[in-house]
Amino acid sequence: MAATDVTGNLDAAVADLAERFRAALEPPLRAAAELDSATLRARFDEPLPEHGLPVEEILAQLDERSAGGLAGSTGGRYFGYVTGASLPAAAIAEAWTAAVDQNTGMWPLGPAAVELEQVTLGWLADLLEFAGASGYFGSGATMANTVCLGVARHAFAKKHGVDVARDGVRALPELAVYGSVELHLSDHKALRTLGLGSGCVRAIPIDRAYAMEVEPLVEAIERDRAAGVEPAIVIAQAGSVNTGACDPLALIADVCDQYGLWLHVDGAFGAFFRLCERTAPLVRGLERADSLAVDAHKWLNVPNGAGFALLRDAALHHETFGGGAGYLTPGSGANLHELGFEASRSWRGASVWAALKQLGREGVVELVTNCCNLARELAETVEAHPHLELAAPAPANIVCFRYVRDGIDVEAVNREIQARVAADGQVFHTGATLDGVFCQRAAICSWRTTSDDVQMLADAVVAAGDAL
């Protein structure tokens, strides 16, 4: 198809996009997809087209073939995993940035994009009261964790006279990394990617509130020192994905100061606890971390694919990823490929900028506070019901609970309840295994969620349990 043919159909295609895009900004009718894998695959499974379609027909095919197969994650009744909806301003900005197609890897490839991202990272550091001198927008908290731990590895190597960028991890002394038994998979993936491996992690016990215990942390550090292993990094969690629990950051920061260790905080969603008056004490000490990883597509409610890293030492950050090539002609601004792994990437920060512009500081505080208050409402409903019980403390925005009755197999019944509620699709939540027993788990992160939505979840769980 000639380029002129494509251009000639743009008006019709854009008009169709506007209509479908506007419909997509409305709350979905269901919280879960209706169709199974085989049905959806059959809709898309066709030979590679030999000839191109008119541009105005392509979105229609995508929309129609996806119908019934989309998760209702943009609605207020989606409580699975830790999932924010997409704010209208963020979605609109994301669509526009795809069209202008700026590459934020180098300043000349996206001058305005680079400048906006750096300003937006400053806004985020200010919002979270984190004295970050440098930052980076990645694809999510997994990438942000990897960037932060890459800088931590560089700092450890430098302290031991090793150029890890040149000589690799084989030149490092044997080291240890410390995290709780609840440490997120993304942190393990980051350590594997960086060549350090999961085997260097010392799994520290947690207390009844699912937070890392400090005394066993100190004991593990002392054991490693006595064995000739160099303690290097402590990874603390602000918001465990299972329960929302936070490690005692201030006490852990004291330990890191005492032993000269890098403190990294995985704050994928829990960093925003700072903004709710009731949950702020959970993350006291966050400001003392050397690095912080956060998801934007959780509590900032931007489209998936945006997270950010904040680092205290800008020089170390640049040293870790800096470099160039003969053809990479610089411009007058920063080259962001020197702050992360990616040479080319989309303008991720624009959707975050748009969300912050739509909400303002007050709006973000209100969103976080409302979600935590709704979680408290759900927890109170659970505690008041004779056939429900909390499976763990619910200090913030995650509630884990079980359906219980005399004589039932609690594990089997609760697994079946979760499956039935998900299949019904009016509300959607996932589960968690705590103390070896499966439970219902609801994470509240959406700007659309209301009291009626959380009550609907509780009612659905009870109805499914009673039916069993």
N, C-alpha and C positions, 0 to 999 in steps of 0.2 A: 504494500500500500504506500503510495507516495505521501511525502510530508504534507503536501498541499491538501490531500484528501483528509488527513487527520485534522488539520487546522480548520478545514471547512465544516467539520462536525462538532467543533468545540462548544459552540453555543448550546446545542442540544444536550451535549454531555454535561455541561456545567449546570444547566437548568435541571436536569435529572438528578445530579449530585445534590443540588440545593434541597430538592424535595425529599430525597431519601435521607440526607444528613439531618434535616430538621426532624424527621420522624425518629431517627436514631437517638436524638437528644431527649426524647420522652422516656419515662420509666418503662422498662420492659414488662410485658404481660405476665411472664413467668420468671421465677428465680433460677430455674434450671432448664437445661436443654431437654427436648422431648425425644430426640432420635438417637439411635445407637450408632456405634462405629461403622458397622457394615452398611447401613442405610446412607450415612453421610459419605462414606468413601465411594459408594456407587454413584452418587450424584456428581462427584468430581472426576471420577476415574474414566478418562477418555484418552485417545491417542493425542500426542502433541499436534495441534492444528497445523496444517500445511499452509494455510492462508489466514491472514489477519482479519479480525472482525472490525466493523465500524466502531469507532471509539465510544459512541453513545450507547452501544449495546452491551458493553463489557460489565459495567457496574450493575446493570440490571441482572445479568446472569449470576454475578457474585452474590448479590442480595437474595435472589430467589433460591439459589442452591444452598445458601446458608440458613434459610428460614427453618426454624425448629431445631437448629443445631448450635445455637449461640447460648452461652451461659448468661444468666441475667445479672451479671456482676455490676452493671451500672444502676441497679435498682436498690431500694432500701431494705429488701428482704433477703439479701445475699450475705450470709454470715460465714462463708467458708474461708479457710486459710486465714490470711490477713489481707483483705481486698478492699481498696477504696473505689468509689465510683469515679466517673470522669466529670469534672466541672465543665459547664458549657464553654467558658472562656478558654480553658485549657484544651478542649477538643477542637475548638475553632482555630486556635493558634497552631495546634499540631497540623491541621489540614493545610493551613496557609504555608507553614514552613516547608511542608513536603513539596508544595508547588514551586517555591523559590529556591529550594534545594541547595542550601548553603552547607558547606563542609567546614566544621569548626576545628579541623585539625591544624590549619595554618591561617594566620590572619588574612593574607591576600585572598584566600578561598572563601572567606565569610567575615569581612571586617566587622559589620554590625553584630553578627552572631557572637563573635568572640567577646566583644565589649559587653554585650548584654549578659552573657553567661558569667563573666567575672563580677559584674555588679550584683547579679542575682545570688551568687554564692556568698557575697558579702551580706546581703539581706538575710540569708539563711543562717549564717554564723551569728548575726545580731539577734535574730528571732530565737535561736536556741541558746543564746548567751555563751557561745563557745568562741574562745579567742583564736580562731583559725586564721593563720596568715596566708593560707593557700588552699585551693580546692579543685575539684574536678567533677564534672557530670559524667557518670557512667550509665550503663544499661539497667542498673538496679543495685541493691545492696551487695549482691554477690560480687559484682565488679568493683564496687566501692571498697568492700573488705579486702579484695585482692590488691587494689592500689595501695591501701593503707598498710597492709602487711608487707607489701613490697618495699615501702619506705622504711618500715620497721626492720626488715632484713638488712637493708642498706645501712641503716644506722648501727645495727649490731656489728656488721662486718667492719665498718669504719672504725668502731671502737676497738676492734681487735686487729687493726692494721691490714685488713683484707679488702682488695678491690673486687667485690663480688660481681660487678658488671663485667669485668674482664675474666676473672678466674673461676667464677661460678661457685656453687654451694660446696663443692668438694674441698675448697680452700678454707671453709669455715670450721671453727672448733665445734665439737658436738654440743648441741644446744637443746634447750627445753622451752616449750610454750605451755602456758597454763590456761585452762578454761574449765568451766563446770561440766558435769556430766550431761547437762542440757545444751551444751555448745551446739550452735546451729551448723547444719551440713555445709552451708556456704563458707563458713570459716575453715572447715576441713578441706573443702575444695580449693580454697585459696592457698592453703599451705601445701597441698599437693601440686598445684600449678606452679608454685614458687620453688619447687624442688626440695622443700623441707619435709614434706610427708606428714601424714596423720600420726605416724609413730612417735613424733616428737612431742605430742600433746599429752600432758598430765591431766587426767580427768579428776577434778576436784569435787568432793561430795557437796550435796545441797542440803539445806535445812527443810523444815516442814513447809516453809513458804516458797520452796523451789528456788531459793537464792544460794549462790556460792557461799560456802563457809570459809571464813578467813583463816582460822587456825590451821586447818588442813592444808591451805595454800602455803602458808609459811613453812609448815613441816615438809611439804614437797620441795620447796625451794632449797631448804637446808639439806635435804637428802641428796638433791642433785649436786649441790656444791661439794658435799663430802665425797661424792662419787666422781668428781672431776668433770661433771657436765655443767655447761654454762647456762644459767637461767637467762632468758632473753626477752620474752614477751608475755604479758598477761592479756588475755582477751576476756573482757567483761561484757555482760549482756545488759542492755537497757531494753527490757521487754522480751522475755522468753516467748518463742512462738507457741509453745504448748499452753502456757497459763498467763502470760503477760508479766511474770515475775521479773524483778530487777535484782541484779547482784549489788552488794553494798559498795557502791562506787567510791565513796570517800575513804572507807577503810582500805579498799584495794589500792587506791592511789597512795595511801600512806605506805603500804607495803612496797609498792613500786619505787617510791622515793627512797625508801630505806635500802633497797637492794640495787637501785640503778636500772630498773627494768622499764621497757616501753609499755605503756598502757594504751591498748586499743579498745574502744568501746563499739560493739556491734549494736547500734541503736536503730535498726531497720525501721521500726515504728515507734519504739519506746522513747526515743530521744524527744519526741513531742509531748511526753508526759510533763515536761517542764512547763507547759503552757496551761495546764489545769491546776488550779490551786490545791485541789485534794491530792493529786498524784505527783506534784512537783517534788515532794520529799523523797520519792522513790528514786529519783535520778540526781540527788544531791551529790556533787563530786564529778559530774559529767564534764564540767569546765576544766578539770585538771588532766584530762586525757591528752595523750600525744596525738591521737587520731580518732576520728569518728566516722562511721559509715551509716548512711541513712537512705531509706527508700523514699522517693517522691511519689511513686504511684500507689502508695498505701495511704497515709493520712493526709497528704496534700491533694489527693484526689485528682491526679493528672493521668493521662493515658499511660498504659503499661510501657515500660522501657526507659524509665528515668529514675536514677538514684544519684547520690552525690557523696563525695568524700571531702572531709575537712581535716586539714593538717596544721599543726602548730608551727612547724619549722618549714618555711617556704624553700630555703636553700636545699635542705635534704630532699624535699619533694622533687625539685628540679634535677638534682644530681642523680636521682634514682632512674629517671626516665629520659633525661636529656640526650640529645644527639641530632644529627642531621645527615644530609646527603647533598651531593653536588647540585642536583636539580631543584632542591627545596629552597627556592629563592624567598628569603623572608621579607616581611613588610614592616610597617612602623609599630605594630602591636605584638602581643604575645602569640606564640605558636603552641597551641594546647596539646598537640601530639607529644610534647615534651613533659607532660604531666600525667600521662597514662599510657596504656598499652596500644590504643587504637591510633592509627595514622589518619584514617578518615572516619568520620562519624556524622550523624545527623545533628541538627540543631536542637538537642534535647532540652536545653535550658529555657527555650522559649515558652514551652507549656507551663513550666514552673513559674516563670515570670508572670504569665497570664493568670495563673491561679492566685498568686500573691496579689496581683493587681485587682482581681475580682473580689477577694476576701479582705485584703488588708490585714494588719496585725490582729485587730479585734476579731475579724471573721475567722482567722485560723484558731485563735484562742477559744472562740465560741464553738467551733466545730469539734475540737478535741474535747472540750469540757462536756459538750452534749453527748458525745459517744461514750465517755466514761460514766456519765450520769445514767444513760440508758443501760449500760452494763450493770450498774448497781440496781436499777429497777428489775432487770432480769434475775439477778442474784436474789433479790428480795422475794420475787415471785417463786423462785425455786425453793427457797427456805420455808415459805409459807404453805407449800403444797405437800400433802401427806405422802405422795408417791414420787416426789423428786428430792434429790439431795445434791449439795455441792460436792464436787470431786476434788476441788482445790480452792484455796483462797482466790477471790476475784478483786484484786486491788485496783484494776484499771479498766481496760476495754475488752477483756477476754473472760468468758464465763464457761467453766467446765462443770458439767453436772450429769447426773444419772437418773434414770427411771428405776425405782426400787419398789418391790412388793415381796411379801413373805413367800418363800417357796419357789421363786423364779431363778433361772440362771442369768444373773445380772449381766455377765459378759455377752452371752448370746442374744439376749433380749435387746440390749442397747445397740448392738451392731445392727440388728434387724430394724430397730426404730430409725436409726440414721438412714439406712438404705430406703426404707419406705417413705420417709419424709422427703428425701432427695428425689425419689421417683415421682412423687406427687407433684413436685415442682413449684408449689405455691410459695414455699420458703426453702432456702437451701442453707445447710450448715454441714460441717465436717465433724470428725471425731478426733479423739486423742487417747492414747493409752497411758494412764497414770497409775503408778503402783501396780502395774501388771494387769489392770482391768480397763476395758474400753469405756469411754464416756462420751457424751455429747459435748461438742465444743462450738461456741459461737464467738466470733470476733467482730466487733462493731467498729467500722472505720468509715462508713459512708455518710456523706453530707445529706443523703436522702432519708436515712433511717429515722423512724419515729417510735413513740411508745407503742402504738398499735402494731407496728412490725415486730417488735420483740415479744409482745404478748401473743401474736400469731405463732411465733416459733414455739413458745412454751406450750400453747394449746395443741399444736401439731404433734409435739413429742408425747404429751399426755394421751392424746387420742390414739396415736399409733401404739403406745404401750398398752392402753386399755384394750385395744382391739386384739392384741396378742394374748 
